[in-house]
């Protein structure tokens, strides 16, 4: 029993058989053109899809490379910050004692040290400053430039890991002596700031201590 598909193909063959050779060639040319068009569209779509995937892969590779680079830089900065905090948090001599010992080694008597008020130090725009600068101001009278150089060099050699810096150096030629200077220095020592306790946390801690004391009193009795 012939099915619908058999009837359809038989009808198409009869129609093609009724066409003249010229019409058959034209129809074959049209069919070939349609096939070529479909193939061309398919190839274009495949190439476009591959190009988009390649572009996405390049973008993703660039992002991953940037993430790895930034991550490495961030880890390096964190390690440097931790090392700096370790140095700033270690126990060290008071700054006047350090300066007095160094000046004594250079044959200079202990000067009139003026300790300046501690100053909170941090990055620009940083609200909670993580460091504190302790500074000492003192004069040197009628000393040579070589003495000043030796002082700075000895401070660096004796305390290479100490977070210390000369933040002010004012040298004025002494009018009564040739090649001697009156010098004013400010030497700063940086420390890690103590963490500030929140007022609400202090209040909660005080209430907890009060409750604890009351409980102990109940247990001990009058």
Secondary structure, DSSP 8 states (H G I E B T S, - for coil): ---HHHHHHHHHHHHHHHS-HHHHHHHHHHHHHHHHHHHHHHHHHHHHHHHHHHHHHHHHHHHHHHHHHHHHHHHHHHHHHHHHHHHHHS----HHHHHHHHHHHTT------EE---EEE-STT-SS--EEEEEEEEEEEEE-HHHHHHHHHHHHHHTTTS-EEEEEEEEEE-TTSTT-EEEEEEEEEEEE------HHHHHHHHHHHHHHHHHHHHHH--
